[in-house]
Amino acid sequence: MTGTVVSADGQLAFTTAVSANDRITAQGTFTIRYGIRFLGKPHLSIIPGLVALEYGEFLTGEEAWEFLVRRSNLHPRAEVFGLRSDGRDDMALVRTLDLALAPAVFACLQPAEETTFVLAALICPDGQCADLPARLRDALPVFADSDAWQATRI
């Protein structure tokens, strides 16, 4: 997805339209990733790569994500393997994750995806949000412009 990461007061937002007042942090093509937060440690999350159910079934991709957000309460011993938000590979049991919190959202700058930004908001003028993934729109507060986003930060 092409866009711009802008900053204000130490927080970052992804925008589809840059305004004159924006402090640009990065521009280009991004991969958006979502992390499930840890219970008691909401600043840490795990970006699922593989979910292993206790009976030998393995889930990846969208199937793994749907399992985590819709049916994981049926399998508290399921294991989630992935990349933690601090950059370390990790494994977590489903019961150690806080699925009631909104997922953490990361914008990874392509092509190498070595630069990752933790997003706090989504800024898109009316009509442009419809082109963005529904999960992104649901996971972040959406603002029509940077001024509206910064007004909430005061």
C-alpha positions as CSV (number, residue, x, y, z in Angstrom):
1,M,0.0,0.0,0.0
2,T,1.4,3.4,-1.0
3,G,1.2,6.3,1.5
4,T,3.0,8.4,4.0
5,V,3.8,8.1,7.7
6,V,3.6,11.4,9.5
7,S,4.4,12.3,13.1
8,A,3.0,14.6,15.8
9,D,4.1,14.6,19.4
10,G,5.9,11.3,19.2
11,Q,3.0,9.4,17.6
12,L,2.7,8.3,14.0
13,A,-0.1,8.1,11.6
14,F,-0.5,6.7,8.1
15,T,-2.0,9.0,5.6
16,T,-3.2,8.8,2.0
17,A,-2.9,12.6,1.4
18,V,-0.2,14.8,2.9
19,S,-1.1,18.3,4.0
20,A,1.2,21.3,4.2
21,N,1.6,21.1,8.0
22,D,2.5,17.4,8.1
23,R,5.9,16.3,9.4
24,I,6.8,13.4,7.0
25,T,8.6,10.5,8.6
26,A,8.6,8.1,5.6
27,Q,6.9,7.9,2.2
28,G,6.6,5.0,-0.2
29,T,5.1,1.5,-0.4
30,F,4.4,-0.2,2.9
31,T,3.3,-3.6,4.1
32,I,0.8,-3.3,6.9
33,R,1.1,-5.9,9.7
34,Y,-1.1,-6.5,12.7
35,G,0.0,-7.6,16.2
36,I,-2.0,-9.3,18.9
37,R,-1.1,-7.6,22.3
38,F,0.2,-9.5,25.3
39,L,-1.9,-9.7,28.5
40,G,-0.5,-7.2,31.0
41,K,2.0,-5.9,28.5
42,P,0.0,-4.0,25.9
43,H,3.2,-2.3,24.6
44,L,4.3,-5.7,23.3
45,S,2.5,-7.7,20.6
46,I,3.2,-10.6,18.4
47,I,2.6,-10.6,14.6
48,P,1.3,-14.1,14.0
49,G,3.1,-16.1,11.4
50,L,1.9,-19.6,12.4
51,V,-0.7,-20.9,14.8
52,A,-0.3,-24.4,16.0
53,L,-3.4,-26.0,17.6
54,E,-2.9,-28.6,20.3
55,Y,-4.1,-31.4,18.0
56,G,-1.5,-30.9,15.3
57,E,-3.4,-28.5,13.0
58,F,-1.4,-25.5,11.7
59,L,-2.8,-22.2,10.5
60,T,-1.2,-19.4,8.6
61,G,-2.2,-16.1,6.9
62,E,-5.8,-15.0,7.0
63,E,-6.9,-18.4,8.4
64,A,-4.6,-17.9,11.4
65,W,-5.8,-14.4,12.0
66,E,-9.5,-15.4,11.8
67,F,-8.9,-18.2,14.3
68,L,-7.2,-15.8,16.7
69,V,-9.9,-13.2,16.7
70,R,-13.0,-15.5,16.4
71,R,-12.3,-18.9,17.8
72,S,-9.1,-18.9,19.9
73,N,-11.1,-19.0,23.2
74,L,-11.9,-22.6,22.3
75,H,-8.1,-23.5,22.2
76,P,-6.3,-21.6,25.0
77,R,-3.3,-23.9,24.7
78,A,-2.8,-23.1,21.0
79,E,0.6,-21.7,20.2
80,V,1.3,-18.5,18.2
81,F,4.7,-18.2,16.5
82,G,5.7,-14.9,15.0
83,L,7.7,-11.7,15.3
84,R,7.3,-9.7,18.4
85,S,6.9,-5.9,18.2
86,D,10.4,-5.4,19.6
87,G,11.9,-7.4,16.7
88,R,12.4,-10.8,18.4
89,D,11.1,-14.1,17.2
90,D,8.7,-15.5,19.8
91,M,6.1,-18.1,20.7
92,A,3.1,-17.4,22.9
93,L,0.2,-19.4,24.1
94,V,-3.2,-18.0,23.1
95,R,-4.1,-17.6,26.8
96,T,-1.2,-15.1,27.2
97,L,-2.6,-12.8,24.6
98,D,-5.2,-10.0,25.1
99,L,-7.6,-10.4,22.3
100,A,-10.0,-7.8,23.8
101,L,-7.6,-5.0,22.8
102,A,-7.4,-3.5,19.3
103,P,-4.4,-5.0,17.4
104,A,-1.2,-3.1,17.2
105,V,-0.7,-1.8,13.6
106,F,2.7,-1.6,12.0
107,A,3.7,0.0,8.7
108,C,6.8,-1.8,7.2
109,L,8.6,0.2,4.5
110,Q,9.3,-1.9,1.4
111,P,11.2,-3.4,-0.2
112,A,13.4,-4.8,2.6
113,E,10.8,-4.1,5.4
114,E,13.6,-3.4,7.8
115,T,12.1,-0.1,8.8
116,T,8.9,-0.5,10.8
117,F,6.6,2.2,12.2
118,V,4.0,1.7,15.0
119,L,0.9,3.5,13.9
120,A,-1.5,5.3,16.2
121,A,-4.0,6.7,13.6
122,L,-5.2,6.7,10.1
123,I,-5.6,9.9,8.2
124,C,-7.6,9.9,4.9
125,P,-9.9,12.4,3.4
126,D,-13.5,11.3,2.8
127,G,-13.8,8.8,0.0
128,Q,-10.2,7.6,0.2
129,C,-10.8,5.3,3.2
130,A,-12.9,3.0,1.2
131,D,-9.9,1.9,-0.8
132,L,-8.0,0.9,2.3
133,P,-8.3,-2.6,4.0
134,A,-11.2,-2.9,6.4
135,R,-8.9,-4.3,9.1
136,L,-6.8,-1.2,8.9
137,R,-9.8,1.1,9.2
138,D,-11.2,-0.9,12.1
139,A,-7.9,-1.1,14.0
140,L,-7.0,2.6,14.1
141,P,-8.9,5.7,14.8
142,V,-9.7,7.4,11.4
143,F,-9.4,11.2,10.9
144,A,-10.3,13.3,7.8
145,D,-7.2,15.3,8.0
146,S,-4.0,15.9,10.0
147,D,-5.5,18.9,11.8
148,A,-8.4,16.8,13.2
149,W,-5.9,14.2,14.4
150,Q,-3.6,16.7,16.0
151,A,-6.6,18.4,17.7
152,T,-7.3,15.2,19.6
153,R,-3.6,15.2,20.8
154,I,-3.9,18.5,22.8
